[in-house]
Amino acid sequence: MQNLVSLSAESEEPLRSIRDVVLDVTDLVDALKNARDRIETIHVVGDEYLTLECDETTCKASDFGDVLDSEGHSVEPIDVLGERDLAE
């Protein structure tokens, strides 16, 4: 899947922090659309400081689950802090 994500032309140069990065996830979203009949649930984690671009539209990575949900996927967000607490 990581091969379907690339650095967008919208990323700032030089890259100094995660806020300067824009990842193009268009190919990833297209691949998920094509495999929709074989995917039961997509589990997502997203950071509010990372920006994603899909078909010329940008969103925060923390909203990526909503993008996938609007494409008709069953999405399960992962609460990283909650998952950490379960491991203790």
TAVEN-V751172 format. One record per residue. N is the residue number from 1. RES is the residue in three letters. NEAR is the number of other ideal C-beta (glycine too) atoms within 8 Angstrom. Layout:
N_RES_NEAR ; N_RES_NEAR
This chain:
1_MET_6 ; 2_GLN_4 ; 3_ASN_4 ; 4_LEU_8 ; 5_VAL_10 ; 6_SER_6 ; 7_LEU_7 ; 8_SER_9 ; 9_ALA_3 ; 10_GLU_7 ; 11_SER_10 ; 12_GLU_6 ; 13_GLU_5 ; 14_PRO_5 ; 15_LEU_8 ; 16_ARG_5 ; 17_SER_6 ; 18_ILE_7 ; 19_ARG_6 ; 20_ASP_10 ; 21_VAL_10 ; 22_VAL_11 ; 23_LEU_13 ; 24_ASP_12 ; 25_VAL_12 ; 26_THR_9 ; 27_ASP_10 ; 28_LEU_10 ; 29_VAL_13 ; 30_ASP_8 ; 31_ALA_10 ; 32_LEU_13 ; 33_LYS_8 ; 34_ASN_6 ; 35_ALA_8 ; 36_ARG_9 ; 37_ASP_4 ; 38_ARG_4 ; 39_ILE_10 ; 40_GLU_3 ; 41_THR_7 ; 42_ILE_11 ; 43_HIS_8 ; 44_VAL_11 ; 45_VAL_7 ; 46_GLY_12 ; 47_ASP_9 ; 48_GLU_7 ; 49_TYR_8 ; 50_LEU_11 ; 51_THR_12 ; 52_LEU_15 ; 53_GLU_13 ; 54_CYS_10 ; 55_ASP_5 ; 56_GLU_3 ; 57_THR_6 ; 58_THR_7 ; 59_CYS_11 ; 60_LYS_12 ; 61_ALA_13 ; 62_SER_7 ; 63_ASP_9 ; 64_PHE_13 ; 65_GLY_11 ; 66_ASP_9 ; 67_VAL_12 ; 68_LEU_13 ; 69_ASP_9 ; 70_SER_6 ; 71_GLU_9 ; 72_GLY_5 ; 73_HIS_10 ; 74_SER_7 ; 75_VAL_12 ; 76_GLU_8 ; 77_PRO_8 ; 78_ILE_8 ; 79_ASP_6 ; 80_VAL_7 ; 81_LEU_6 ; 82_GLY_7 ; 83_GLU_9 ; 84_ARG_8 ; 85_ASP_7 ; 86_LEU_6 ; 87_ALA_5 ; 88_GLU_4
